[in-house]
Amino acid sequence: MRGGYIWPIEAAESRPHVQLSMWRLYEVADARCEALSRHLVGYVLEREHAQVSSPVVRVDAESHCCVTRSGRVYELVGAPGHCEEASFTWDAWMHVNGISHAQDVTEDLWRRFQGDSGKTRFSDLEGG
């Protein structure tokens, strides 16, 4: 965890693809409660640290990939999970961004990945 610190991640152009394990997806309202966004958090395999994404704008259920507003592609490896370092990073990210509440919407995304054809919160992901 590098001493419990958080730091900005490099630009998507520098690292356009990230493999994320022990991942979760959270929906938050901005500090003024004006807009909802969904963010991935998990453990970055190749860098051995936790990371929070910019807002997710597209989901490819077949490849288990999510594209964020920055243009970065997150490949979600394995089933959702929990990681102490990712939880710490998520809590710090929420604090830094003035977010007081987050809704865990991981199971909706996981059902979509598993081929559940029922309506989920992600049916209109690109619009949100």
C-alpha positions as CSV (number, residue, x, y, z in Angstrom):
1,M,0.0,0.0,0.0
2,R,3.1,2.2,-0.1
3,G,2.7,3.6,3.4
4,G,-1.1,4.3,3.1
5,Y,-0.7,7.1,0.5
6,I,-2.8,7.8,-2.5
7,W,-1.6,9.5,-5.6
8,P,-2.9,10.5,-9.0
9,I,-2.7,7.9,-11.8
10,E,-1.0,8.5,-15.1
11,A,-2.9,9.7,-18.1
12,A,-4.9,7.1,-20.1
13,E,-2.7,7.8,-23.1
14,S,0.3,6.5,-21.1
15,R,-1.5,3.4,-19.9
16,P,-4.7,2.8,-21.9
17,H,-5.4,-0.7,-20.6
18,V,-5.6,-1.9,-17.0
19,Q,-6.3,-5.4,-15.6
20,L,-8.3,-5.0,-12.4
21,S,-8.9,-7.9,-10.0
22,M,-10.8,-8.0,-6.7
23,W,-13.0,-5.3,-8.3
24,R,-16.1,-3.5,-7.3
25,L,-18.4,-0.9,-9.0
26,Y,-19.9,2.0,-7.0
27,E,-22.4,4.6,-8.0
28,V,-21.9,8.1,-6.5
29,A,-23.4,11.5,-6.7
30,D,-21.0,14.4,-7.2
31,A,-20.5,16.7,-4.2
32,R,-23.4,18.9,-5.3
33,C,-25.7,15.9,-5.8
34,E,-26.2,17.0,-9.4
35,A,-24.9,14.0,-11.4
36,L,-24.5,10.3,-10.9
37,S,-21.4,8.4,-12.0
38,R,-20.1,4.9,-11.6
39,H,-16.5,4.1,-10.7
40,L,-14.5,0.9,-10.6
41,V,-12.1,0.2,-7.8
42,G,-9.9,-2.8,-7.4
43,Y,-6.3,-4.2,-7.5
44,V,-4.2,-3.4,-10.5
45,L,-2.3,-6.7,-11.2
46,E,0.6,-5.3,-13.2
47,R,1.3,-2.4,-10.8
48,E,0.5,-4.2,-7.5
49,H,-1.6,-1.4,-6.1
50,A,-5.3,-0.4,-5.8
51,Q,-6.9,2.1,-8.2
52,V,-10.2,4.0,-8.7
53,S,-11.3,4.7,-12.2
54,S,-12.8,7.8,-13.7
55,P,-16.5,7.5,-14.5
56,V,-17.5,4.3,-16.5
57,V,-19.2,5.3,-19.8
58,R,-19.3,1.9,-21.7
59,V,-19.5,-1.7,-20.8
60,D,-18.6,-4.7,-23.0
61,A,-20.2,-7.7,-21.2
62,E,-18.7,-10.2,-23.6
63,S,-15.1,-9.2,-22.9
64,H,-15.7,-8.1,-19.3
65,C,-14.2,-4.7,-20.1
66,C,-15.3,-1.2,-19.1
67,V,-14.3,2.1,-20.8
68,T,-14.1,5.2,-18.7
69,R,-14.5,8.8,-19.5
70,S,-10.7,9.1,-19.7
71,G,-10.7,6.5,-22.5
72,R,-8.9,3.9,-20.4
73,V,-10.1,0.3,-20.8
74,Y,-10.4,-1.7,-17.6
75,E,-10.4,-5.5,-18.1
76,L,-12.1,-7.0,-15.1
77,V,-10.3,-10.2,-14.2
78,G,-12.3,-12.9,-12.4
79,A,-15.3,-12.4,-10.2
80,P,-15.9,-9.3,-8.1
81,G,-14.1,-9.3,-4.8
82,H,-12.8,-7.3,-1.8
83,C,-9.3,-6.1,-1.2
84,E,-8.2,-4.2,1.9
85,E,-6.0,-1.9,-0.2
86,A,-8.8,-1.2,-2.7
87,S,-11.2,-0.4,0.2
88,F,-8.6,2.1,1.7
89,T,-8.1,3.7,-1.7
90,W,-11.9,4.0,-2.3
91,D,-12.5,5.6,1.1
92,A,-9.6,8.0,0.5
93,W,-10.9,8.8,-3.1
94,M,-14.4,9.5,-1.6
95,H,-13.0,11.8,1.0
96,V,-10.8,13.8,-1.5
97,N,-13.8,14.2,-3.8
98,G,-16.3,15.2,-1.2
99,I,-18.5,12.1,-1.6
100,S,-20.4,11.1,1.5
101,H,-22.3,8.1,0.1
102,A,-21.8,5.4,-2.5
103,Q,-24.0,2.6,-3.6
104,D,-22.4,-0.7,-4.4
105,V,-23.8,-1.7,-7.8
106,T,-21.3,-4.5,-8.4
107,E,-23.8,-7.3,-8.5
108,D,-25.8,-5.6,-11.3
109,L,-22.7,-5.5,-13.5
110,W,-21.7,-9.1,-12.6
111,R,-25.2,-10.3,-13.6
112,R,-24.8,-8.5,-16.9
113,F,-21.4,-10.2,-17.4
114,Q,-23.0,-13.6,-16.6
115,G,-25.6,-13.1,-19.4
116,D,-28.6,-12.1,-17.3
117,S,-31.0,-10.7,-19.9
118,G,-33.1,-8.9,-17.3
119,K,-33.0,-5.2,-17.0
120,T,-30.2,-3.9,-14.9
121,R,-29.0,-0.5,-13.8
122,F,-26.6,-0.7,-16.8
123,S,-29.2,-1.0,-19.6
124,D,-28.6,2.7,-20.4
125,L,-25.1,3.0,-19.1
126,E,-23.9,5.4,-21.9
127,G,-26.7,7.8,-21.0
128,G,-25.7,8.0,-17.4
